[in-house]
Amino acid sequence: MKLGLQISRFRWPGGPLQTAETLASVARAADDAGFASIWLMDHLFQISSIGKAEEPMPRLGTLVSGVHFRHPGVLIKQVTALDVLSQGRAWLGIGAGWYEREAKGLGIPFPPLRQRFERLEETLEIAHHMFRGDTEPFYGKHFQLAEPLNSPAPISQPRPPILIGGGGERKTLRLVARYADACNLFTRYPRRDLARKLDKLRGYCDEAGRSFDEIDRTALGQWDPVRKSPQEILDQLGDLHELGFTTAIASLRDVETLKPIEIIARDVLPHAAALQQG
């Protein structure tokens, strides 16, 4: 299996003055260790399952962006710029959004769920439209783009990959099959629920005329390799692999010390690579 690192908390020694330096050191260590991807949450307030709302929350990364945060034309331009600056390493991670408190707190419109899903599908259509360099107008129910110019074009070919977050079985997974390159589910779901969701995704891929194997099936969880045996992580990876997941993305407790990354690089990544080959 491939491993990804999610950085979800920024309450680090030195405060905001040191955030950029600490983040850069974590990213370099993860890249050097062999993590396949590095993700940051795109939230404006910290979420309650991780910390207090008022904790520092840089606006970075896209695991995943709420569709209500930005106009799709601006979002696609931003992802394209990141792709160019990173020499083709950007992803577009997006979802319908759920954290109403941060939207109300910052005065961001937060439409009802049905409308957010409508906007999500239009945004995905616009992403494909702009990533392929199509400058024809786009007129949807919620968004109207008279000239969706995207210059410079992305470096990633055929386009930056798209990940849709969420496990909704009626809408979200259907959108994954139609528009995305990856899904993202939580490891906290019961095993039987994860298996059912992947089966649903397989069915939607069949409906869309796509191969299920085209989709990177990612699972997001939390690991504490300093306090727990690496074997526990390997057991979880083996279970996810058996279910049909291809990538495990994890937040690492105390990641700013770099020790968890060192443990994963030494005791987990070589075995994860063997799982992928198997």
C-alpha positions in Angstrom: 0.0 0.0 0.0 1.0 3.6 -0.5 1.2 5.8 2.6 0.2 9.4 2.9 0.8 11.9 5.7 -2.0 14.2 6.8 -0.9 17.2 9.0 -4.0 18.3 10.9 -2.8 20.2 13.9 -0.4 23.2 14.1 -0.2 23.8 17.9 3.6 23.5 17.8 6.4 24.9 19.9 7.3 28.5 18.9 3.8 29.4 17.9 2.9 31.0 14.5 6.4 32.5 14.1 7.8 28.9 13.7 4.8 27.4 11.9 6.3 27.7 8.4 9.7 26.3 9.4 8.2 23.4 11.4 5.9 22.6 8.5 8.7 22.6 6.0 10.8 20.3 8.2 7.9 17.8 8.6 7.3 17.9 4.8 10.9 17.3 4.0 11.2 14.5 6.4 8.1 12.8 5.1 9.2 13.2 1.5 12.7 11.8 2.3 11.1 8.9 4.2 9.1 7.8 1.1 5.6 8.9 1.9 3.6 9.0 -1.4 1.7 12.1 -0.5 1.4 14.9 2.0 -1.9 16.5 2.9 -3.1 19.4 5.0 -6.7 20.0 6.0 -8.5 22.9 4.3 -10.4 24.2 7.3 -10.6 27.8 8.6 -11.4 26.8 12.2 -9.9 23.7 13.8 -12.4 20.9 14.1 -13.5 19.6 17.5 -12.3 16.0 17.0 -8.7 17.4 16.9 -8.6 20.5 19.0 -10.3 23.8 20.0 -11.8 25.9 17.2 -9.5 28.8 18.0 -6.2 26.8 17.5 -4.0 28.0 14.7 -5.3 26.8 11.3 -3.3 27.8 8.2 -5.3 27.7 5.0 -3.3 25.1 3.2 -3.9 21.8 1.4 -6.9 20.1 0.1 -7.9 17.1 2.2 -10.5 18.3 1.5 -11.7 21.8 0.5 -15.4 22.5 1.2 -17.1 23.4 -2.1 -18.6 26.5 -0.5 -15.2 28.1 0.4 -14.2 29.4 -3.0 -15.7 30.1 -6.4 -14.8 27.1 -8.6 -13.0 29.2 -11.2 -10.7 30.7 -8.5 -10.2 27.2 -6.9 -9.1 25.6 -10.2 -6.7 28.5 -10.8 -5.3 28.0 -7.4 -4.8 24.3 -7.8 -3.3 24.9 -11.2 -0.8 27.4 -9.8 0.2 25.0 -7.1 0.7 22.3 -9.7 3.0 24.5 -11.7 4.9 25.7 -8.6 5.3 22.1 -7.3 6.3 20.8 -10.8 3.2 18.6 -11.1 2.6 17.4 -7.6 -0.8 19.0 -6.8 -4.1 17.3 -6.1 -7.6 18.8 -6.1 -9.3 17.4 -3.0 -12.9 18.5 -2.5 -16.1 17.7 -0.8 -19.6 19.0 0.0 -18.4 20.5 3.2 -20.0 20.1 6.7 -18.5 22.5 9.2 -21.2 25.1 9.5 -19.6 26.9 12.5 -16.5 28.1 10.5 -18.7 29.3 7.6 -21.0 31.3 9.9 -18.1 32.5 11.9 -16.4 34.0 8.9 -19.5 35.1 7.0 -19.2 32.4 4.2 -22.5 31.4 2.7 -23.4 27.8 3.7 -26.2 26.5 1.5 -28.3 23.5 2.4 -26.8 20.1 1.8 -28.6 19.4 -1.4 -27.4 22.7 -2.9 -23.9 22.0 -1.8 -24.0 18.7 -3.6 -25.3 20.5 -6.7 -22.5 23.0 -6.5 -20.0 20.2 -5.9 -21.0 18.4 -9.1 -20.8 21.7 -11.1 -17.4 22.4 -9.6 -16.2 19.0 -10.7 -17.5 19.6 -14.2 -15.7 23.0 -14.2 -12.5 21.4 -13.0 -12.5 19.0 -15.9 -13.4 21.8 -18.3 -10.6 24.1 -17.2 -7.9 21.5 -16.6 -8.2 20.4 -20.2 -7.9 24.0 -21.4 -11.4 24.4 -22.6 -12.3 28.1 -22.7 -15.8 27.7 -23.9 -18.4 29.4 -21.5 -19.8 27.2 -18.7 -23.4 28.0 -17.7 -24.7 25.9 -14.8 -27.5 26.3 -12.3 -25.1 27.8 -9.7 -22.1 29.0 -11.5 -21.6 30.9 -14.8 -18.2 31.3 -16.3 -18.1 33.4 -19.4 -14.4 32.8 -20.2 -12.8 30.0 -18.0 -9.3 30.8 -19.0 -6.6 28.7 -17.1 -3.1 29.9 -18.1 -0.6 28.6 -17.5 -1.9 25.1 -17.9 -1.3 22.4 -15.3 1.9 20.4 -15.6 0.2 17.2 -14.4 -1.0 15.1 -17.3 -3.7 14.6 -18.3 -4.6 16.9 -15.5 -4.1 17.2 -11.7 -5.8 14.2 -10.0 -9.1 14.8 -8.2 -9.9 13.3 -4.8 -13.5 13.5 -3.4 -13.8 13.2 0.4 -16.7 11.5 2.1 -18.4 8.2 2.2 -22.0 9.1 1.2 -23.4 6.1 -0.6 -26.1 7.8 -2.7 -24.3 10.9 -4.0 -20.6 11.2 -2.9 -19.4 7.8 -4.2 -21.4 8.2 -7.4 -19.5 11.5 -8.0 -16.2 9.7 -7.4 -17.0 7.2 -10.1 -18.0 9.9 -12.5 -15.4 12.6 -11.9 -12.6 11.6 -9.6 -9.3 9.7 -9.4 -9.6 8.9 -5.7 -12.1 8.6 -2.8 -11.3 9.2 0.9 -13.0 7.3 3.7 -12.4 7.3 7.4 -10.9 4.3 9.1 -13.1 4.8 12.1 -16.0 3.4 10.1 -16.8 -0.2 11.0 -15.2 -2.8 8.8 -18.5 -3.9 7.3 -19.4 -0.3 6.4 -16.0 0.2 4.7 -16.6 -3.0 2.7 -20.1 -1.9 1.7 -19.0 1.5 0.6 -16.3 0.1 -1.6 -18.8 -2.3 -3.1 -21.1 0.7 -3.8 -18.2 2.5 -5.5 -17.5 -0.5 -7.6 -21.1 -0.6 -8.7 -21.1 3.1 -9.6 -17.9 2.6 -11.6 -19.6 -0.1 -13.6 -22.5 2.3 -14.2 -20.1 5.0 -15.4 -18.2 2.6 -17.6 -15.0 2.9 -15.6 -12.7 0.4 -14.1 -12.8 0.2 -10.3 -9.0 -0.1 -10.4 -8.7 3.4 -11.8 -9.8 4.8 -8.4 -7.2 5.3 -5.7 -9.1 4.1 -2.6 -7.7 6.0 0.3 -8.5 5.7 4.0 -7.8 8.4 6.6 -6.9 7.6 10.2 -4.6 8.5 13.1 -1.5 6.7 14.2 0.7 7.0 17.3 3.8 5.0 16.4 5.8 6.3 19.4 3.4 4.9 21.9 2.0 1.9 20.0 3.7 -1.0 18.3 4.4 -0.6 14.6 2.9 -4.1 14.3 -0.5 -2.6 15.2 -0.2 -0.2 12.3 0.9 -3.0 10.0 -2.1 -5.1 11.0 -4.4 -2.2 10.2 -2.7 -1.8 6.8 -3.1 -5.4 6.1 -6.8 -5.2 6.9 -7.3 -2.2 4.7 -5.4 -3.9 1.9 -7.6 -6.9 2.2 -10.7 -4.7 2.0 -9.5 -3.2 -1.2 -7.9 0.1 -0.2 -4.8 1.2 -2.1 -3.6 4.1 0.1 -3.6 4.8 3.8 -3.3 8.4 4.9 -2.6 9.1 8.6 -2.2 11.9 11.0 0.8 11.2 13.3 0.7 12.3 16.9 3.6 14.6 17.7 4.7 14.7 14.1 6.5 18.0 14.6 9.2 16.1 16.6 9.9 14.0 13.4 10.3 10.9 15.5 7.0 9.3 14.3 8.1 9.8 10.7 11.4 8.1 11.5 9.6 5.1 13.0 7.2 4.8 10.1 10.1 5.0 7.6 12.0 2.3 9.4 9.4 -0.1 10.6 6.3 0.4 8.5 7.0 1.7 5.0 9.1 -1.3 3.8 6.3 -3.7 4.8 3.7 -1.4 3.2 5.6 -1.5 0.0 5.5 -5.3 0.1 1.8 -5.2 0.6 1.4 -3.0 -2.5 3.4 -5.5 -4.6 1.3 -8.4 -3.2 
